[in-house]
């Protein structure tokens, strides 16, 4: 086995270090990034460095992940960290979140929007959008689930992020 220090002039490659981090550590790492580095990372996902303000874009999926991992309630839960609310700080694909009040922005719809946005163009090869839409379509068959409790924005249907999903009417 060849050590990294013999291949990389004594420098440990960042991909090898980050591969060891869990989602929580990655969100803390992103919160501590200098502005030029944060901007470069954010540009890879189609947003500017200012979207890292308050760590909401990275922290909100981390909160969702923790709820899933610990089998906590998802549907009508209020999450503590949210993506920024000022319209100027949101990338175009998340602009529909600007229509939500702070109370509504702290619910599940925001987290799902951020996840779909982060996986834009299927960068992670997860096919997240179609898998999520398939799951949500199965939920429309339940008489007990009201989509309004997820607090979706009134303009979400016109966003490219949610194109292809149409079953949002409460029964």
URBELRA-V205042 format. One record per pair of residues at least 6 apart in sequence whose ideal C-beta (glycine too) atoms are under 6 Angstrom apart, sorted by the first residue. I is the first residue (numbers start at 1). GAP is how many residues later the second one is. If there is no record, write none. Layout:
BEGIN
I|GAP, I|GAP
END
This chain:
BEGIN
4|8, 23|39, 23|42, 24|38, 27|31, 27|32, 27|35, 30|28, 31|24, 35|14, 38|11, 38|14, 39|10, 42|6, 42|7, 42|9, 46|45, 47|44, 50|39, 51|6, 51|38, 53|31, 56|25, 56|26, 56|27, 56|28, 57|26, 57|57, 59|22, 60|21, 60|22, 60|51, 60|54, 61|53, 61|54, 63|16, 63|18, 64|47, 67|7, 74|34, 76|73, 78|28, 79|27, 82|23, 82|24, 87|11, 90|8, 93|24, 93|68, 94|23, 96|57, 96|59, 96|60, 96|63, 97|13, 99|54, 99|55, 99|56, 100|53, 104|47, 107|43, 107|44, 108|42, 109|41, 109|42, 109|43, 116|13, 116|45, 117|44, 119|7, 119|9, 133|32, 137|30, 139|6, 140|27, 146|24, 147|21, 147|23, 148|22, 156|6
END
